[in-house]
Amino acid sequence: MIQTRTKTLTLEQFLNLPETKPASEYINGKIIQKPMPQVKHSAIQGELVTVINGVVKPQRIAWAFPELRCTFGGRSIVPDVAVFTWNRIPLDENGDIANIFPTHPDWTIEILSPDPNQTKVISNILHCLDAGCQMGWLIDPAEKSVFVYPIGQQPMVLQAPEQLLPTPEFMSDFNLKLGELFNWLKPGTLFP
């Protein structure tokens, strides 16, 4: 169940609050707590981060982060997976990866839980695209489908197991079929 605080705070006030578990997001002046992820959500999220990073991180193309707070365009959101191209990863004064990411991801991935607000999730994907994100995915484990939101194009839905999932241009070496994604939910399945 998503909890919403009724008192309106500024973005700056929100960012000074302690983190919640699960994370809270700041959207249109309201604080909305994300639902607690369940096992299917966590399994897909964990495998996606591992598989994406296995393809792009060694070559310093991009880096995938689970549950990373991204603050930009008047919102502070926490995508299930946020992928940043290497040259856009914020650094601190020591040249280390920054603790705060005041920018949009290059690829945002959301995974529906049984009780999420789909409107809020889609709104966050569209907010990322409006800011310059290259692509968004909305994964629905219950329906075994993925809605793909490419920047500047019509969204598409993939439902056939043999369909290759579209990815942003910087992910050209990443090939994953819809069926492979949902096979991660079967114990004992070998992962790519």
Solvent accessible surface area in square Angstrom, and as a share of the most:
residue,aa,sasa,rsa
1,M,177,0.79
2,I,37,0.19
3,Q,118,0.52
4,T,69,0.40
5,R,125,0.46
6,T,138,0.80
7,K,142,0.60
8,T,98,0.57
9,L,22,0.11
10,T,77,0.45
11,L,43,0.21
12,E,127,0.57
13,Q,92,0.41
14,F,13,0.05
15,L,79,0.39
16,N,117,0.60
17,L,63,0.31
18,P,114,0.72
19,E,121,0.54
20,T,55,0.32
21,K,182,0.77
22,P,24,0.15
23,A,18,0.14
24,S,7,0.05
25,E,0,0.00
26,Y,16,0.06
27,I,9,0.05
28,N,117,0.60
29,G,14,0.13
30,K,109,0.46
31,I,9,0.05
32,I,26,0.13
33,Q,31,0.14
34,K,18,0.08
35,P,21,0.13
36,M,123,0.55
37,P,43,0.27
38,Q,107,0.47
39,V,126,0.72
40,K,112,0.47
41,H,9,0.04
42,S,51,0.33
43,A,33,0.25
44,I,0,0.00
45,Q,17,0.07
46,G,37,0.36
47,E,40,0.18
48,L,0,0.00
49,V,20,0.12
50,T,90,0.52
51,V,19,0.11
52,I,0,0.00
53,N,24,0.12
54,G,53,0.51
55,V,38,0.22
56,V,2,0.01
57,K,71,0.30
58,P,102,0.64
59,Q,111,0.49
60,R,169,0.62
61,I,54,0.27
62,A,0,0.00
63,W,61,0.22
64,A,2,0.01
65,F,25,0.11
66,P,71,0.44
67,E,71,0.32
68,L,31,0.16
69,R,46,0.17
70,C,0,0.00
71,T,18,0.10
72,F,21,0.09
73,G,66,0.64
74,G,46,0.44
75,R,26,0.09
76,S,0,0.00
77,I,1,0.00
78,V,3,0.02
79,P,0,0.00
80,D,3,0.02
81,V,0,0.00
82,A,0,0.00
83,V,0,0.00
84,F,0,0.00
85,T,18,0.11
86,W,76,0.27
87,N,138,0.71
88,R,69,0.25
89,I,15,0.08
90,P,26,0.16
91,L,113,0.56
92,D,49,0.26
93,E,162,0.73
94,N,114,0.59
95,G,48,0.46
96,D,82,0.43
97,I,65,0.33
98,A,17,0.14
99,N,153,0.78
100,I,127,0.64
101,F,5,0.02
102,P,86,0.54
103,T,28,0.17
104,H,26,0.12
105,P,0,0.00
106,D,5,0.03
107,W,0,0.00
108,T,1,0.01
109,I,0,0.00
110,E,6,0.03
111,I,8,0.04
112,L,15,0.08
113,S,11,0.07
114,P,106,0.67
115,D,84,0.44
116,P,30,0.19
117,N,72,0.37
118,Q,97,0.43
119,T,104,0.61
120,K,17,0.07
121,V,13,0.07
122,I,52,0.26
123,S,35,0.22
124,N,2,0.01
125,I,0,0.00
126,L,82,0.41
127,H,32,0.14
128,C,0,0.00
129,L,21,0.11
130,D,127,0.66
131,A,44,0.34
132,G,34,0.33
133,C,0,0.00
134,Q,62,0.28
135,M,13,0.06
136,G,0,0.00
137,W,0,0.00
138,L,4,0.02
139,I,0,0.00
140,D,18,0.09
141,P,10,0.06
142,A,94,0.73
143,E,120,0.54
144,K,92,0.39
145,S,2,0.01
146,V,0,0.00
147,F,76,0.31
148,V,0,0.00
149,Y,17,0.06
150,P,9,0.06
151,I,82,0.42
152,G,84,0.81
153,Q,122,0.54
154,Q,150,0.67
155,P,58,0.37
156,M,76,0.34
157,V,64,0.37
158,L,6,0.03
159,Q,120,0.53
160,A,34,0.26
161,P,88,0.55
162,E,118,0.53
163,Q,69,0.31
164,L,95,0.47
165,L,5,0.02
166,P,39,0.24
167,T,31,0.18
168,P,4,0.03
169,E,160,0.72
170,F,34,0.14
171,M,1,0.00
172,S,89,0.57
173,D,93,0.48
174,F,8,0.03
175,N,104,0.53
176,L,2,0.01
177,K,92,0.39
178,L,3,0.01
179,G,17,0.17
180,E,69,0.31
181,L,0,0.00
182,F,9,0.04
183,N,56,0.29
184,W,10,0.03
185,L,36,0.18
186,K,106,0.45
187,P,136,0.85
188,G,81,0.78
189,T,39,0.23
190,L,170,0.85
191,F,86,0.36
192,P,104,0.66
